[in-house]
């Protein structure tokens, strides 16, 4: 009978190949796990910043909406016998609150959202100046401010559209 013997170097090479395979598999799995953790962390951070943006945008839109409603009360053609002075004071307080958003938006919002915000603030400031001039100076208590109100509404819609685009929310 013939016995066949395998040279000693064959099992050594097979064992070495197996060991290299196991080590390489562990390195690849570690790399995949590390990438998965990094992706999850990046997603979590992005979600946190998105939530902060939503919070800021909603609060800002609410303030602008309140001022839009107050502007209708200030315009004597819409509500002729409302207490205009009280509405003007509330409008001024809300306007001051909206201006406090400038640094946060400058930091977090894209340029087009920030520019839409600045434009809206400027239009609201113009309305406020005109309403104060007309009512506080009593030059023309029956002034028609509907053009300024239309400008404010358009600025609100533009700002809202930019915010929705930033957040990836389709506009209906």
C-alpha positions in Angstrom: 0.0 0.0 0.0 1.0 3.3 -0.8 0.6 6.2 1.7 0.4 9.6 0.5 1.8 12.2 2.7 1.0 15.8 2.5 4.0 18.0 2.8 4.1 20.0 6.1 4.0 23.3 4.4 0.5 22.8 2.9 -1.4 22.8 6.2 0.7 25.7 7.4 -0.2 27.7 4.3 -3.9 26.7 4.6 -3.9 27.7 8.2 -2.2 31.0 7.5 -4.7 31.8 4.7 -7.6 31.0 7.1 -6.1 33.2 9.8 -5.6 36.1 7.4 -9.2 35.6 6.2 -10.6 35.8 9.7 -8.5 38.9 10.6 -9.5 40.6 7.3 -13.2 39.8 8.0 -12.9 41.3 11.5 -11.3 44.5 10.1 -14.0 44.9 7.4 -16.8 44.3 10.0 -15.2 46.9 12.3 -14.9 49.4 9.5 -18.6 48.8 8.6 -19.7 49.2 12.2 -17.7 52.4 12.5 -19.3 53.9 9.4 -22.8 52.9 10.6 -22.2 54.6 13.9 -20.9 57.7 12.2 -23.9 57.8 9.8 -26.3 57.4 12.7 -24.6 60.2 14.6 -24.7 62.5 11.6 -28.4 61.7 11.0 -29.1 62.4 14.7 -27.3 65.7 14.6 -29.0 66.8 11.4 -32.4 65.9 13.0 -31.6 68.0 16.1 -30.7 71.0 13.9 -33.8 70.5 11.7 -36.0 70.4 14.8 -34.4 73.6 16.1 -35.0 75.3 12.7 -38.6 74.1 12.7 -39.0 75.6 16.2 -37.6 78.9 15.2 -39.5 79.1 11.9 -42.8 78.2 13.6 -42.3 80.9 16.3 -41.3 83.5 13.7 -44.2 82.7 11.4 -46.6 82.9 14.4 -45.3 86.4 15.3 -45.6 87.6 11.7 -49.1 86.2 11.5 -50.1 88.0 14.7 -48.8 91.2 13.3 -50.7 90.6 10.0 -53.9 90.3 12.1 -53.1 93.4 14.0 -52.4 95.3 10.8 -56.0 94.7 9.8 -57.2 96.2 13.1 -54.9 99.2 12.6 -56.3 99.8 9.1 -59.4 101.8 9.8 -61.0 100.7 6.5 -61.2 97.1 7.8 -62.2 97.7 11.5 -63.3 101.3 11.7 -63.9 101.5 15.4 -61.2 99.3 16.9 -58.7 100.7 19.5 -56.0 101.5 17.1 -53.4 102.6 19.7 -53.6 99.3 21.5 -53.1 97.4 18.2 -50.2 99.6 17.3 -48.5 98.9 20.7 -49.0 95.2 20.3 -47.7 95.4 16.7 -44.5 97.2 18.0 -44.0 94.5 20.7 -44.3 91.7 18.2 -42.0 93.5 15.8 -39.4 93.8 18.4 -39.7 90.0 19.1 -39.3 89.3 15.3 -36.2 91.3 15.2 -34.6 89.2 17.9 -34.6 86.3 15.5 -32.0 87.9 13.3 -28.9 86.3 14.9 -30.4 82.9 15.0 -31.6 83.0 11.4 -28.3 84.4 10.3 -26.6 81.4 11.9 -28.9 78.6 11.0 -31.0 79.6 8.0 -29.8 79.6 4.4 -29.2 82.9 2.7 -32.6 82.9 0.8 -34.6 82.4 4.0 -32.6 85.1 5.8 -33.1 87.5 3.0 -36.8 86.8 2.9 -36.9 87.4 6.6 -35.0 90.7 6.4 -37.4 91.8 3.6 -40.4 91.0 5.6 -39.1 92.8 8.7 -38.4 95.9 6.5 -41.9 95.8 5.1 -43.4 95.4 8.5 -41.3 98.3 9.8 -42.5 100.5 6.9 -46.1 99.6 7.8 -45.5 100.4 11.4 -44.0 103.8 10.5 -46.8 104.7 8.2 -49.5 103.6 10.7 -47.8 105.6 13.5 -47.5 108.7 11.2 -51.1 108.4 10.2 -52.7 107.7 13.5 -50.4 109.2 16.2 -49.9 112.4 14.3 -53.6 112.4 13.5 -52.8 113.7 10.0 -55.1 111.2 8.4 -56.9 108.9 10.8 -58.9 107.3 7.9 -55.8 106.4 5.9 -56.0 103.3 3.7 -53.1 101.0 4.6 -54.3 98.2 2.3 -51.3 98.4 0.0 -48.9 98.0 2.9 -51.0 95.1 4.2 -50.8 93.4 0.8 -47.0 93.9 0.8 -46.8 92.3 4.2 -48.9 89.3 3.1 -46.7 88.8 0.0 -43.6 89.0 2.2 -45.1 86.4 4.6 -45.9 84.0 1.7 -42.4 84.4 0.3 -40.7 83.8 3.6 -42.9 80.8 4.3 -42.2 79.3 0.9 -38.4 79.7 1.5 -38.7 78.1 4.9 -40.6 75.2 3.5 -38.0 74.7 0.8 -35.2 74.7 3.4 -37.0 72.1 5.4 -37.8 70.0 2.4 -41.5 70.3 2.8 -43.4 70.6 -0.5 -45.6 73.7 -0.8 -49.2 72.8 -1.6 
